[in-house]
Amino acid sequence: MLRIEMLKKGRNIGALVGGVAYLVFGLLPAFYVSSHATLLLLSRLLGGPVESELLLRILTIAGTLFGLFLSGSLFIVLGAVSGTLIAYSLYHVQEFLRTLRGEVAEEKPPLIINRRANRLSEEIKRELDNELAFLKPHLQGIHGIVVIGSAAYNLNESTSDIDIVIITREDSFDRIRDVVFEHEIDISLKAEGMKKEFIVLGPEYTEELFRLSSPFSFSIRYGRVLWDDGYLAGIMKRYQASPPMPAYYFKTFYEYIAVQYYGSLTKLERDVKEKGCSISCCDDRKDCEGHKSAEMFLKVILRMLYITLPAHGYIPLTKRDLVSYVERIYGRDWADTIEEIINLSRLSHQTIYYDQYLRFKPVATALFRETLEILGRKAEVIRVLRDAANMVRGNYNKIQDRAFKECVL
């Protein structure tokens, strides 16, 4: 952040100096050159000497002013570029001197993280002792097992899942993933105990999470570690907690938001239109099936918050944190809406009704716009937006991104 501020100041000071230098040293020469250049151009266009007519005088004045504007702009731009380069050089000299003195190079901006003691309730301990027994024969292929989310802090509610992250060794990922998948099928058939959500990660993907300082890496960092062969301790030491990298925002947008936002909203709006819903539709909900195409729509709203909240400096570790931070930034009404979305997303059948759709859509739209503001109007962002829109509309031949094309195929 210090570097960015220095570059901004350097640019602004350079532009100011360039403007002053133009007024002092460049205005008269620019006036002379602009007026003569305009007269020369007019004489060439008219094929002879320029006579003193009113129209020609106006053109001469306009050309002179245009020349003054261009030359002034050139001075200001050169000043801004020079100021930025000087500020950049000064910053690195300053950092080098700090390093020689043994000082910290640059202080990271503070992150707001609601850290708590990660302790499991006795009920969850018993649940996990029984639940994770199936992994004991496979521990040699596992780097670490971590409980994250509300269960890690004894804050889980009756509708909460127990989120369990399993980080495998490189050569064991496929095998462990298959074992976990089979176990999930078994427990879904039994429907006993608390609901569990297993997340299996390979070391390469985990490394990327920590390198980009993804909010999910904070969940692992501050979760309850049940098993670690030294890998987790090493990666946490190697990557200190810091604000998410710019690449994290684009990666999340590219992989989890762009297509999902357009697709889920289009599908939901089509469903609303087909059912001919109005504000009075489904007042008596026991006789109304609602809109069953809402699962991805709800997910993408929550995913966008994991871009916008970190951009404001907030890293949620639990859904309770998510609601609390939303209230701080966006207000109580939004917090109530997000809490409702979270509760709906925990249901096995995620159906929303028309009145909910009317409340949720403005939130989704506002978050999407804020996400684009955070990413900036970069060429790669615009390309992803176009490809996402073309994918949803069925214009597959217009898709440029290779991964999107492979997804379609």
N, C-alpha and C positions, 0 to 999 in steps of 0.2 A: 504493500500500500504506500509506503514511503517513496518507492521508486516512481509509482504512478503520479503521486502528488508532485514530485520534483519535475517530472517530465511535463506535466500540465503547466506548472509555474514557468518552466523554461520556455515552453511554447508561447505562453501569454506575454512574458516579458520580451521575448524575441520579436513577436509581432508588434508590440508597442514601440520597441526601439526601431524596428524597420519603418513604422509609420512616421515616427519623429524624424528619422534620417531622410525620409522622402521629402517631408515638408521643408527641412533645412537645406538639403543638398540637391534634391532631385526635382523639385517642383518647377523651377525656372527652366532647366534643361529639357524637362519633359514637355513643358508648354511650347518651347521653341521647336523641338523635334516634331511634336504632334501637329502643330499648326502648319509647318512646312510640309510635312508628310501628307496632310490632308489636301493642301493646295496642289501638290505634285500629283496626287491621285486624281483629283478633279480635272486637272489639265490633261492628264492622260485619257480620262474617260470622255472629255468633251472635245478632244482632238486639237486643242489650241490654248492660248492664254486665257486665264479665268478673269472674266469681267466682274466688276463690282455690282452685282445685282443682289436683291434681298434674299432670294432663295439660296444663292451661292454662299452668301454670308452665313445664313442659318446652317447650311451644310458644313461650312468651315468650322463654325463654333461647335457643332455637334461632334464632328470628327476630332476636334481638339480635346473636348471633354472626354470622349471615349478613350483617346490616347492617354490622357491624364489618369483615367480610371485604371487602365491596364497597367501602366507603369507603377501606379501606387499599389495595386494589388500584388505586383511582382515584388516590390520592396517588402511588403508585409509578409508574403509567403516565404520569401528568402529569410526574413528575420525570424519567423516562427520555426522554420526548419533548422536554422543555425542555433536558435535558443534551445530547441529540443536536443540537438546533438551535444551542445555544451553541457546541458543538464544531465544527459545520459553519461557523459564522460565524468562529470563531477561526482555523480552518484557512485560510479564504480571505483573512482579514486577514494571516495569517502569510505566505501565498504572495505577496500583493501587496507586502508589505514586502521579501520576498526578491527579487522582480522589480525593485523600485526600487534594491536594492543590487547588482543584476546577478548574483545567484546563480541556480543551477539550481533550478527550481521544486520538483521532487520526483524523487528518485533512484529509478530503476526497479530492481526486484529482479533479481539476477543470473541470467542464463540460462547453462545448461551446453551449450556447442556445441563439438564436436570439430573445430575449424577446422584445415585443412591447406593446404599449398601446392597450388593447383589446377594441376596439370601433367598433360598427356596423354602417354601412352606413344607411342613412335615407331610402333608397330603401329596404335594408334587414330588417330594423325594421318594415316597413309597411308589408313586405312579411311575417315576422314571426308573427306579430300580427294577421294576417288573418289565417296563416297556423296552428298555435298552439292553436287556439280556441277549436279544438276538444279535447284537453287534459284537459281543465278547469274542466269538471265534474269529472275528475279522479285524481286531484292533491293530494287527501288524500292518494293515493297509490304510490306517486312519491317522492323520496328523492331529486332529483335534475334534472335540465335541463341545458345543457351547449352547446353553439355553439363553435366548434373547427375548426381548419384549417384556411385557408386564409380568410374566411368570418368573423372570429372573430376579425381580424385586419384590415378589410376594404381593403384587398388585392386581393379579388376574381376577377377572369377574367370571360369573357363571357361563357367559357366552364366549369368553376368551379362549384362544388356542394356546397350547404350549408349543412355542416355536423352537425347534431344535436344528442347529446348524451342524452339519457333518462335513469336515474338510478332509478330503482323502489324499493319499499319495498319488503321484502322477500316473503310475502304472496300475492303480487300483480303482480308478474313478468309475469305469464302466461296471466293474464287478460290484462295488459297494452300492452304486446307484440301483442296480438290478435287485440286490438284496433288500434295499430299503423299499423299493417299489412293491415287491412281493409282500413285504411286511405291511405296507399301507393297505393293500388289498385285504389281507387277513383281518386287520383291526377294523376296517370299514364293514366287513361282513359280521363281525362280532358286535360292533357298536357298543363297546363297553368302555367305562372310564372316561377321562377327560379327552377332548379332541386334541390331536397332535398334528403339527405341521412340520414335516421334515424338509430341510433344504440341504441338498448335497452339492458341494462345491469342490472343484479341483484346485490345486495349488496355484496354477497360472491365473485363473480367474480371481482367486482370493488375493493374490499379489496385486492384480490390477485394481481391485476394490480399495486396497490400502494405499496404493500409489496415487490414485486419483482422489483419495480422501473422501470416498463416497460415504453418505450418511449410514449406509449399511455396515461399513467398516467400523463405525462408532458403536453400532449395536453389538458387533462381535467383541470389540475392544472392552466395552463396559458390561458385557454379559457375564453369565455365570459359567466358568470353564469347568466342564466335567472330566475332560481328558485332554492332555496335551503332551506330545512327545518332544516338546521343545520348539516345534515349528511356530506356534502362536506367540510364544514369548519372544522369539527371534524377529518375527515380522512386526510385532508391535514396537520393538526397540528400533528396528530399521526405519520404520515410518512413524514419525511423531504425529500426534493429533494436530491437524491444521485445517483451515477452511478448504472446502472442495475445490479441486482444480477446474479451470474452464472446460477442459476436455470431458469432465464428468457430466456437466450440464448438457453438452451436445450429445454425448453417448446416450444418456437417458432419454433425451428428446427423440433421438433417431431410432432407438430400439423399442421404447415403451410408450411413446406419446403420440407422435405425428400421425401414423396410420390408425392407431387405436382411437384417437380423438375423432378424426373425420369419420371413420367407419362406424363406431358405436353411436355417434350422434345421428348420422344419416340413417342407420338402421332403426334407431329409436323413433326418429321423426316420421319415418315411413310407417312404422307400426302405429303411431298416434294417428296419422292421417287415415290409414286403412280402417281403424276402429271408429273414426269419426268422433273422437273425444272432444268434449268441451269442458268448460270450468265446472259444470254440474255433473260431468260424467263420473260415474263410480262413487257417488255420494254414499250409497249403501254398498260398502266394499264386500260384503259377504256374497253379493250377487255379481261381483265384477272380478274378472281374472287378472286385470292389470296388464302391465307391459313386461313381458318376460325377457326382453332383449336388453336388459339393463346391466348385466353383470360387468361387461367391459367398460361401460359408461361410468359406473361407480368406481371401478379400479383406476381408470385414467384420471379421475378427479383427485383421488388420493395420491397417485404418482406425481401429479403436477405439484402438489404441495411439497414433495421432496426435492423440488427444484426451487420453488419460490421461498420456502422457509429458510433453507440454508443460505440463499442469496441475501436474506435479511440478517443472517448470523445465528439462526436458530437450528439446532440439531435435535430432532425428537428421537427419543429412545423407546417410547411407548406411544400407543394411540392416545393415552391420556395427555401426554406431552403435546401431541399433535393438536388436539382440541384447545389446549391452554395457549399454545403459541398462536394459533389462528385467531383466538379471541384478542390477544394482544395487538396483532397486526391489522386484522380485518374487522374486528368487532364481534359483539355477542351474537348477532343474528347469523353471521357466517359460522360461528362456532357451533351453534345449535344445528345448523344444516350439516356441517361436517360430522358431528356426532351421530346424526340420523343416518348419514351415508355409511359410517363405520358399522353401525348396528345392522344395517341392511346387508353390508358386504360379508358379514359373518354368518348369514343364513345360507342354508344349502340351496334354497330356491330364491334367487334374488329378483323379486318383482317390485316394480314401482308403479304408483298410480299417477294419474294425470296431474293432480295438485302437487305431488312431489316433483314430477318432471318440470313443472313451471318454476319451482323453487330452485331446483338443481341446475337447470340449464344456464341461468345468468352467472352462477358461480363458476361453472365449467368454462364458459366463454371468457370471463374475466381472468381466470387463472391461465388460460391458454394465451391470452394477449400479454399477460405479464411474463409468461415463459418466453415468448418471442422477444420481448423487450430485454430480458436478461441475456438471451443468446445474441441479440443484435441482428441487424439486417445483413448478415453475411451471405456470400454467394452459396455456400454449402447449406445454409439453413433454408434459403429460398428454394434451392434444388430439392431438398427433402420435402418441403411443403408441396411443391408441384407434383413430385412423384407420389406422395401420399394421396393427394386429391385425384390424380389419374388412376391410382390403384382402386380407390373407392368407387370412382365413376365407371370403371371397367375399360378405361383407355390404356390398355396394357402396352400397346405399341409405342406410347409416348413416355413410358417410364425409362429413366436414364440410369438409375442406380442398379448396379449388378445384383446386390443382395435382394432388393425389392423384386427384381425380375425373377430370380430363382425362387423367391417365395410364391410368386404367382404361378410359376411352372409347377 
